[in-house]
Amino acid sequence: MKQLALDIGLATGPTLANFFAGPNEAALQHLRLWAGAGSSQATRSPVPTYLWGEAGSGKSHLLKAVGAALREQGGSVGWLDAGTHEPPEFDEGWSAVLLDDVHLYSSAQQAVAFNWFVNAISPGSGSQRWVLAAGSLPPADLPLRDDLRSRLGWGHVFQLQPLDETARRAVLRQEADARGIFLGDEVMDYMLSRFSRDLGNLMHLLDQLDQYALRTQRAITIPLLKAMLEAE
């Protein structure tokens, strides 16, 4: 299948508002206390938070949404994932430290994550910095150095559950509506029956389909989806 260029301006970025919580409402409400609309110093506990769950359960969405919310409020964050090979030094000006896909960290990345974690919770500056981390396994099972693993499990821990089919359909419908496109039931049936049901993959497919429809000036139908897949 041809890899289609995406117009990022058309895509809806991850936010706390567009996260379809389903069975993960408790985790979402917890994050809103720190970074959601109406959050304040009074609601911001410095106790770290760790999210875990299988691929597609929404971990990266939530970390990116928290980062976006804090930046909109004038803050800045430190971000580290398995693809970050030259992370910056810890910055005293950060509002939070966000550690994604910690189960994939190399030894060097684990050292950086530990350094950031210790600096973030240090009472030296008197500010409340948050550590929000995510991985595919519960803290005790993470293949990490002992001091980092124990700290990730020290605070609030939430297991995220993947959405069922009804919820996946609702998310696809919500995202399509946000883009101003009509996604018929037959197209949705085709997407859910022929492709990975991982929500991240479905969102990527919708990105591609939206862009292809715009480029070809055609409505989103099953023939259009097939034509996109067959395009060289």
C-alpha atoms as a printed R data frame, in Angstrom:
    type eleno elety resid chain resno       x      y      z
1   ATOM     1    CA   MET     A     1   0.000  0.000  0.000
2   ATOM     2    CA   LYS     A     2   1.272  3.453 -0.814
3   ATOM     3    CA   GLN     A     3   2.286  5.492  2.235
4   ATOM     4    CA   LEU     A     4   0.191  8.626  1.956
5   ATOM     5    CA   ALA     A     5   1.426 11.984  3.190
6   ATOM     6    CA   LEU     A     6  -0.769 13.369  5.929
7   ATOM     7    CA   ASP     A     7  -1.880 16.958  6.257
8   ATOM     8    CA   ILE     A     8  -1.336 17.347  9.980
9   ATOM     9    CA   GLY     A     9  -3.494 20.449 10.011
10  ATOM    10    CA   LEU     A    10  -6.505 18.287  9.264
11  ATOM    11    CA   ALA     A    11  -5.884 15.762 12.015
12  ATOM    12    CA   THR     A    12  -7.226 16.147 15.521
13  ATOM    13    CA   GLY     A    13  -4.341 15.946 17.969
14  ATOM    14    CA   PRO     A    14  -4.572 13.964 21.193
15  ATOM    15    CA   THR     A    15  -6.411 15.876 23.915
16  ATOM    16    CA   LEU     A    16  -8.025 14.915 27.186
17  ATOM    17    CA   ALA     A    17 -11.345 16.064 25.717
18  ATOM    18    CA   ASN     A    18 -11.199 13.725 22.711
19  ATOM    19    CA   PHE     A    19 -10.048 10.680 24.691
20  ATOM    20    CA   PHE     A    20 -12.897  8.180 24.701
21  ATOM    21    CA   ALA     A    21 -12.517  6.816 28.227
22  ATOM    22    CA   GLY     A    22 -14.850  3.811 28.231
23  ATOM    23    CA   PRO     A    23 -13.593  1.593 31.083
24  ATOM    24    CA   ASN     A    24 -10.722  4.012 31.763
25  ATOM    25    CA   GLU     A    25 -12.743  6.854 33.244
26  ATOM    26    CA   ALA     A    26 -10.923  6.770 36.596
27  ATOM    27    CA   ALA     A    27  -7.548  7.279 34.924
28  ATOM    28    CA   LEU     A    28  -8.897 10.116 32.777
29  ATOM    29    CA   GLN     A    29 -10.398 11.936 35.744
30  ATOM    30    CA   HIS     A    30  -7.122 11.572 37.628
31  ATOM    31    CA   LEU     A    31  -5.200 13.193 34.773
32  ATOM    32    CA   ARG     A    32  -7.737 15.995 34.486
33  ATOM    33    CA   LEU     A    33  -7.040 16.995 38.077
34  ATOM    34    CA   TRP     A    34  -3.473 17.718 37.048
35  ATOM    35    CA   ALA     A    35  -3.753 19.011 33.505
36  ATOM    36    CA   GLY     A    36  -7.402 19.349 32.542
37  ATOM    37    CA   ALA     A    37  -9.546 22.456 32.222
38  ATOM    38    CA   GLY     A    38  -9.929 24.058 35.626
39  ATOM    39    CA   SER     A    39  -6.915 22.297 37.145
40  ATOM    40    CA   SER     A    40  -4.827 24.349 39.549
41  ATOM    41    CA   GLN     A    41  -2.076 24.080 42.129
42  ATOM    42    CA   ALA     A    42  -4.744 22.979 44.607
43  ATOM    43    CA   THR     A    43  -5.455 19.841 42.549
44  ATOM    44    CA   ARG     A    44  -1.862 19.089 41.525
45  ATOM    45    CA   SER     A    45  -0.333 16.423 43.699
46  ATOM    46    CA   PRO     A    46   3.375 15.743 43.036
47  ATOM    47    CA   VAL     A    47   2.826 11.986 43.513
48  ATOM    48    CA   PRO     A    48   3.870 10.218 40.275
49  ATOM    49    CA   THR     A    49   1.416  8.337 38.088
50  ATOM    50    CA   TYR     A    50   1.992  5.236 35.986
51  ATOM    51    CA   LEU     A    51  -0.339  3.940 33.245
52  ATOM    52    CA   TRP     A    52  -0.031  0.451 31.842
53  ATOM    53    CA   GLY     A    53  -1.904 -1.681 29.360
54  ATOM    54    CA   GLU     A    54  -1.687 -3.395 26.015
55  ATOM    55    CA   ALA     A    55  -1.040 -1.606 22.735
56  ATOM    56    CA   GLY     A    56  -3.995  0.502 21.651
57  ATOM    57    CA   SER     A    57  -5.351  1.103 25.144
58  ATOM    58    CA   GLY     A    58  -4.632  4.837 24.945
59  ATOM    59    CA   LYS     A    59  -1.424  5.315 26.936
60  ATOM    60    CA   SER     A    60   0.438  7.461 24.410
61  ATOM    61    CA   HIS     A    61  -2.705  9.458 23.637
62  ATOM    62    CA   LEU     A    62  -3.044 10.399 27.287
63  ATOM    63    CA   LEU     A    63   0.619 11.339 27.728
64  ATOM    64    CA   LYS     A    64   0.567 13.514 24.618
65  ATOM    65    CA   ALA     A    65  -2.748 15.045 25.707
66  ATOM    66    CA   VAL     A    66  -1.324 15.953 29.107
67  ATOM    67    CA   GLY     A    67   1.729 17.507 27.454
68  ATOM    68    CA   ALA     A    68  -0.463 19.536 25.102
69  ATOM    69    CA   ALA     A    69  -2.702 20.711 27.956
70  ATOM    70    CA   LEU     A    70   0.224 21.868 30.080
71  ATOM    71    CA   ARG     A    71   1.813 23.702 27.156
72  ATOM    72    CA   GLU     A    72  -1.496 25.457 26.451
73  ATOM    73    CA   GLN     A    73  -1.403 26.645 30.067
74  ATOM    74    CA   GLY     A    74   2.026 28.144 29.511
75  ATOM    75    CA   GLY     A    75   4.076 25.278 30.900
76  ATOM    76    CA   SER     A    76   6.719 23.053 29.390
77  ATOM    77    CA   VAL     A    77   7.403 19.343 29.790
78  ATOM    78    CA   GLY     A    78  10.215 16.872 29.440
79  ATOM    79    CA   TRP     A    79   9.355 14.050 27.034
80  ATOM    80    CA   LEU     A    80  11.177 10.735 26.714
81  ATOM    81    CA   ASP     A    81  10.181  7.692 24.685
82  ATOM    82    CA   ALA     A    82  12.070  4.766 23.167
83  ATOM    83    CA   GLY     A    83  12.722  6.787 20.022
84  ATOM    84    CA   THR     A    84  14.397  9.660 21.886
85  ATOM    85    CA   HIS     A    85  18.115  9.039 21.463
86  ATOM    86    CA   GLU     A    86  19.494 12.430 22.491
87  ATOM    87    CA   PRO     A    87  17.301 13.626 25.375
88  ATOM    88    CA   PRO     A    88  18.030 17.022 26.916
89  ATOM    89    CA   GLU     A    89  19.280 17.631 30.433
90  ATOM    90    CA   PHE     A    90  16.622 17.958 33.111
91  ATOM    91    CA   ASP     A    91  15.099 21.449 33.038
92  ATOM    92    CA   GLU     A    92  14.033 23.100 36.298
93  ATOM    93    CA   GLY     A    93  11.382 24.969 34.310
94  ATOM    94    CA   TRP     A    94   9.451 21.849 33.346
95  ATOM    95    CA   SER     A    95   5.961 21.426 34.785
96  ATOM    96    CA   ALA     A    96   6.079 17.667 34.329
97  ATOM    97    CA   VAL     A    97   8.171 14.762 33.099
98  ATOM    98    CA   LEU     A    98   6.443 12.415 30.631
99  ATOM    99    CA   LEU     A    99   7.955  8.967 30.087
100 ATOM   100    CA   ASP     A   100   6.314  6.878 27.356
101 ATOM   101    CA   ASP     A   101   6.888  3.199 26.453
102 ATOM   102    CA   VAL     A   102   9.225  2.706 29.408
103 ATOM   103    CA   HIS     A   103   9.300 -1.066 28.822
104 ATOM   104    CA   LEU     A   104  11.368 -0.396 25.679
105 ATOM   105    CA   TYR     A   105  14.011  1.866 27.236
106 ATOM   106    CA   SER     A   106  17.673  1.150 26.617
107 ATOM   107    CA   SER     A   107  20.165  1.285 29.489
108 ATOM   108    CA   ALA     A   108  21.053  4.859 28.553
109 ATOM   109    CA   GLN     A   109  17.395  5.901 28.425
110 ATOM   110    CA   GLN     A   110  16.774  4.269 31.798
111 ATOM   111    CA   ALA     A   111  19.596  6.353 33.254
112 ATOM   112    CA   VAL     A   112  18.045  9.528 31.845
113 ATOM   113    CA   ALA     A   113  14.586  8.567 33.094
114 ATOM   114    CA   PHE     A   114  15.942  7.915 36.584
115 ATOM   115    CA   ASN     A   115  17.765 11.262 36.594
116 ATOM   116    CA   TRP     A   116  14.644 13.112 35.459
117 ATOM   117    CA   PHE     A   117  12.499 11.293 38.004
118 ATOM   118    CA   VAL     A   118  14.778 12.119 40.934
119 ATOM   119    CA   ASN     A   119  15.098 15.764 39.900
120 ATOM   120    CA   ALA     A   120  11.367 16.110 39.308
121 ATOM   121    CA   ILE     A   121  10.385 15.010 42.808
122 ATOM   122    CA   SER     A   122  13.246 16.822 44.558
123 ATOM   123    CA   PRO     A   123  11.824 19.383 47.015
124 ATOM   124    CA   GLY     A   124  14.746 21.709 46.385
125 ATOM   125    CA   SER     A   125  12.959 24.300 44.264
126 ATOM   126    CA   GLY     A   126   9.642 24.007 46.090
127 ATOM   127    CA   SER     A   127   7.678 23.539 42.856
128 ATOM   128    CA   GLN     A   128   5.435 20.557 42.221
129 ATOM   129    CA   ARG     A   129   6.626 18.642 39.194
130 ATOM   130    CA   TRP     A   130   4.743 15.598 38.105
131 ATOM   131    CA   VAL     A   131   6.083 12.366 36.664
132 ATOM   132    CA   LEU     A   132   3.623 10.638 34.332
133 ATOM   133    CA   ALA     A   133   4.877  7.399 32.811
134 ATOM   134    CA   ALA     A   134   3.418  4.592 30.707
135 ATOM   135    CA   GLY     A   135   4.368  1.079 29.688
136 ATOM   136    CA   SER     A   136   2.911 -2.219 28.570
137 ATOM   137    CA   LEU     A   137   3.485 -4.022 31.886
138 ATOM   138    CA   PRO     A   138   2.714 -3.404 35.559
139 ATOM   139    CA   PRO     A   139   5.627 -1.760 37.388
140 ATOM   140    CA   ALA     A   140   6.870 -4.923 39.097
141 ATOM   141    CA   ASP     A   141   7.237 -6.712 35.748
142 ATOM   142    CA   LEU     A   142   9.085 -3.990 33.843
143 ATOM   143    CA   PRO     A   143  12.496 -5.048 32.441
144 ATOM   144    CA   LEU     A   144  14.185 -1.993 33.970
145 ATOM   145    CA   ARG     A   145  16.855 -1.228 36.549
146 ATOM   146    CA   ASP     A   146  15.562 -1.764 40.070
147 ATOM   147    CA   ASP     A   147  15.705  1.861 41.238
148 ATOM   148    CA   LEU     A   148  13.682  3.113 38.264
149 ATOM   149    CA   ARG     A   149  11.187  0.249 38.377
150 ATOM   150    CA   SER     A   150  10.485  0.795 42.077
151 ATOM   151    CA   ARG     A   151   9.933  4.518 41.588
152 ATOM   152    CA   LEU     A   152   7.511  3.980 38.713
153 ATOM   153    CA   GLY     A   153   5.382  1.863 41.027
154 ATOM   154    CA   TRP     A   154   5.596  4.214 43.989
155 ATOM   155    CA   GLY     A   155   2.582  6.435 43.244
156 ATOM   156    CA   HIS     A   156  -0.747  6.091 41.465
157 ATOM   157    CA   VAL     A   157  -0.968  3.119 39.093
158 ATOM   158    CA   PHE     A   158  -3.788  2.644 36.571
159 ATOM   159    CA   GLN     A   159  -4.300 -0.296 34.220
160 ATOM   160    CA   LEU     A   160  -5.876  0.869 30.963
161 ATOM   161    CA   GLN     A   161  -8.318 -1.491 29.284
162 ATOM   162    CA   PRO     A   162  -8.729 -1.635 25.486
163 ATOM   163    CA   LEU     A   163 -12.075 -0.512 24.133
164 ATOM   164    CA   ASP     A   164 -14.643 -3.044 22.960
165 ATOM   165    CA   GLU     A   165 -16.079 -2.903 19.433
166 ATOM   166    CA   THR     A   166 -18.972 -0.639 20.370
167 ATOM   167    CA   ALA     A   167 -16.569  1.850 21.894
168 ATOM   168    CA   ARG     A   168 -14.194  1.626 18.912
169 ATOM   169    CA   ARG     A   169 -17.091  2.484 16.617
170 ATOM   170    CA   ALA     A   170 -17.958  5.434 18.818
171 ATOM   171    CA   VAL     A   171 -14.373  6.686 18.666
172 ATOM   172    CA   LEU     A   172 -14.244  6.364 14.876
173 ATOM   173    CA   ARG     A   173 -17.542  8.211 14.597
174 ATOM   174    CA   GLN     A   174 -16.365 10.947 16.963
175 ATOM   175    CA   GLU     A   175 -13.108 11.423 15.064
176 ATOM   176    CA   ALA     A   176 -14.856 11.462 11.690
177 ATOM   177    CA   ASP     A   177 -17.372 14.031 12.943
178 ATOM   178    CA   ALA     A   178 -14.523 16.190 14.262
179 ATOM   179    CA   ARG     A   179 -13.038 16.188 10.750
180 ATOM   180    CA   GLY     A   180 -16.369 17.005  9.152
181 ATOM   181    CA   ILE     A   181 -16.501 13.778  7.156
182 ATOM   182    CA   PHE     A   182 -19.256 11.196  6.851
183 ATOM   183    CA   LEU     A   183 -18.203  7.673  7.768
184 ATOM   184    CA   GLY     A   184 -21.002  5.276  6.876
185 ATOM   185    CA   ASP     A   185 -21.724  2.104  8.815
186 ATOM   186    CA   GLU     A   186 -20.676 -0.066  5.862
187 ATOM   187    CA   VAL     A   187 -17.266  1.624  5.680
188 ATOM   188    CA   MET     A   188 -16.837  1.241  9.428
189 ATOM   189    CA   ASP     A   189 -17.809 -2.450  9.208
190 ATOM   190    CA   TYR     A   190 -15.194 -2.937  6.493
191 ATOM   191    CA   MET     A   191 -12.497 -1.187  8.507
192 ATOM   192    CA   LEU     A   192 -13.191 -3.224 11.634
193 ATOM   193    CA   SER     A   193 -13.410 -6.554  9.808
194 ATOM   194    CA   ARG     A   194 -10.416 -6.213  7.480
195 ATOM   195    CA   PHE     A   195  -7.831 -4.318  9.542
196 ATOM   196    CA   SER     A   196  -6.218 -4.398 12.945
197 ATOM   197    CA   ARG     A   197  -8.671 -3.329 15.632
198 ATOM   198    CA   ASP     A   198  -5.921 -1.574 17.541
199 ATOM   199    CA   LEU     A   199  -7.279  1.941 17.997
200 ATOM   200    CA   GLY     A   200  -3.989  3.568 17.010
201 ATOM   201    CA   ASN     A   201  -3.960  1.680 13.711
202 ATOM   202    CA   LEU     A   202  -7.605  2.547 13.063
203 ATOM   203    CA   MET     A   203  -6.903  6.248 13.650
204 ATOM   204    CA   HIS     A   204  -3.946  6.064 11.266
205 ATOM   205    CA   LEU     A   205  -6.144  4.390  8.638
206 ATOM   206    CA   LEU     A   206  -8.748  7.123  9.070
207 ATOM   207    CA   ASP     A   207  -6.010  9.735  8.619
208 ATOM   208    CA   GLN     A   208  -4.983  8.140  5.335
209 ATOM   209    CA   LEU     A   209  -8.558  7.721  4.153
210 ATOM   210    CA   ASP     A   210  -9.449 11.330  4.944
211 ATOM   211    CA   GLN     A   211  -6.414 12.619  3.048
212 ATOM   212    CA   TYR     A   212  -7.025 10.335  0.060
213 ATOM   213    CA   ALA     A   213 -10.666 11.432 -0.153
214 ATOM   214    CA   LEU     A   214  -9.586 15.071 -0.159
215 ATOM   215    CA   ARG     A   215  -6.977 14.456 -2.850
216 ATOM   216    CA   THR     A   216  -9.397 12.593 -5.101
217 ATOM   217    CA   GLN     A   217 -12.431 14.774 -4.267
218 ATOM   218    CA   ARG     A   218 -14.547 11.690 -3.605
219 ATOM   219    CA   ALA     A   219 -16.840 10.641 -0.775
220 ATOM   220    CA   ILE     A   220 -15.558  8.012  1.640
221 ATOM   221    CA   THR     A   221 -16.925  4.673  0.490
222 ATOM   222    CA   ILE     A   222 -15.701  1.072  0.398
223 ATOM   223    CA   PRO     A   223 -14.632  1.432 -3.280
224 ATOM   224    CA   LEU     A   224 -12.613  4.509 -2.320
225 ATOM   225    CA   LEU     A   225 -10.971  2.627  0.533
226 ATOM   226    CA   LYS     A   226 -10.112 -0.250 -1.805
227 ATOM   227    CA   ALA     A   227  -8.742  2.171 -4.392
228 ATOM   228    CA   MET     A   228  -6.529  3.777 -1.745
229 ATOM   229    CA   LEU     A   229  -5.147  0.401 -0.703
230 ATOM   230    CA   GLU     A   230  -4.443 -0.557 -4.298
231 ATOM   231    CA   ALA     A   231  -2.735  2.748 -5.141
232 ATOM   232    CA   GLU     A   232   0.958  2.363 -5.855
